[in-house]
Amino acid sequence: MSNPLAPVARPYAPEVADLLSRYPQRDGYVLKLFRSFANSTRFLRKGVANLLDPESPLPMRQREIVILRVTANLRCEYEWGVHVAAFGSHVGFAEAQVRATAGEGGSADCWEDATERLLLDVVDDICREGAPAPARRESFRAAWNAEQQLEILALCGNYHTISFVAKTAELEPEDFAARFPG
């Protein structure tokens, strides 16, 4: 049986082509994930919010910590690898930190910043329980304002959805993408 979520191939229907043109591309290449979204024009229009814009209330490095940890928690190598390749060096992740997003998380020795360790732990809580653990809620509220807290929650939700699509579509990693460690 064919995979109904397989990436759509060219030539695209006019509406699909128009919608895909609004998605990020890499040298004109439309990622497999976005072409999987194209199986539904409704999903292309409304499926996930674009939270990768410069108006984000979170610093880009914190945003990427959230995305890498969520996708690693869900074992979505496709999306984790795309973000490592696209943003990892740009936000200054050391190799050990990249590995830690897919492994030990906030308990790894490579994190010098207590806020980043807290963020990793909070993302683990949200993925596991849907909210920061009671023991971390006050620290979460002290570290991020309401707009930033909502952004963290939205990123977690969006990247759950993205991971669900990528894994259900059985997307192979992009050629340029990183792979999970070891």
N, C-alpha and C positions, 0 to 999 in steps of 0.2 A: 504494500500500500504506500502511496506517495505521501510525503510530508506536507500537510496543508499550510504549514508555517515556513516552508522553505523560502529563501530569499527570492523575490520577484526578479525576473531577468528582463533585460531590454528586448524589444522596445517597450517602454512604459506607456500606459494609457495617458492621455494628455493631463488629466487631473492628478494622477500619480506622479508624473514627471514634474508638474508644478509644485506639488507638496514636497517631493524629495529634494527639489532645488533649494528649499528653505532649511534643510538639515545640513549639519557640518559635513564637509567632504575633505578628503585627503588627495590633493592633486587631481580633483575631478572624480575621484573614486567614491562611490556611495557605499558605506559599510554594510556588511551583510545584515547586521541588526536592523538598520533602517529599511533595508529592502524586505526584511521579514515583516516589519510594521506595515509595509505596503500591501499586504494581503487584505488590509481593511483601510479604506480611505478615512473612515471615522477614527480609527486608531492613529493613523498618521497625523490627523488634525488634533486629537484630544488625548491620546493614550498616556503620554507623560509630559510633564511641563519641562521646558528648557531651563534648567537651573544652573547652566554653565555660563551665564551672562556676567558681564563685568559689574552689574549692579548688585550682585550677591552681597549680603551683609557679612558673610564669612570670608576670611582670608582664603585665597585659593588653596593654600597648603592644607588648611583644616577641611575644606570641601573635599579635597582629594583623599584625605585620611578617611573621611566618612565613606566615600565611594569605594575605596579599596577594601575597607574592612567589611562593609556590607556584602560586596561581591565575593570576597573570600569566605565569609561566613556561609554563604549560599553555594560555595564551591563553583562559582561561575567564572571559570578561567577565561572565557571569551572576553567578558567586559572588564575583568580585572586586568588582563593583559593589554587591552586597548588603552586603558587609563594609565597604566605604568609607562607604556611606550609614549603616549601623547603628552603626559604631564609630569611624570616622575622626576626627571632631571630638571624640568622647568621650575618646580617647587622646591628643589633642593633635597630630595630624599637621598640618603645614603643607601647603599646596597643592602645593608643590614636592616634598615627601616622598611624598605620594600619587602624584604623577606618576612619581617615581623608582621606586616599587615596581613600576610597569608598564614601566619603561624601564631606565635605567642601573644601578639597584640600588645596591649599596654604593659604587660609584665616583662617584656623584653628589655634588656639592659641598654639598648641602643637609643632609647628615647631620653633625651636630656631635659625636655620641657614637660613639666608636670601637667600642663593644660592638654598637651597632646596625649599623654598617658590617660588622663581623665576622659578625653574624647573617645579614644579607642574602647575604654571600658563602658562608657555610656552607649556607644553604638552596639556593643555586644549585648548590653541589657535590652536595648530597644529591639534588636533582632530576636532575642530570646523571649522577652516578656511584653514588648509593646510600649515600654516606658523605662526611663532610668530607674535603677534599683533604688528602693527607699533610702539606703545608706548613702547614695550618691546624689540624691535629688537636690539637696541644698548646695552642694558643690557645683552641680550643673547650672542651677539658677544664678549662682554667684559668678560663674565664669562667662556666661553668655546672656545677653539681653533677650527680651521676648522675641524680637524679630530673628535673631540668630538661632534661638531655640526652635522656632518654627521652621527655619531653613534646614536645620539638622534633621528634624522629623520628616520634612518633605523629601530631603535627599534619601533618607532611609527608605521611605515608601516608594519613591521613584525607582531606586536601584533594586528594590525587591522586584518590582514589576519588570524592569529591564532584564534582570537575571532570570525571572520566570520565562520570559519570551525566549531569551537566548538559549536557555537549557532545553525548553520544550521543542524549539526549532532545531535543536542539536547542531548549533552553529560551530563549525570548526574555527579555531583561532585565525585571526587575520594574519597574513604573512609577516607584517611588521610588528605584531604584538609580542609582549613578553609572555612567558609561560610560568606557571606556578613553580616555586622552588622545589628541588629534589623530588 
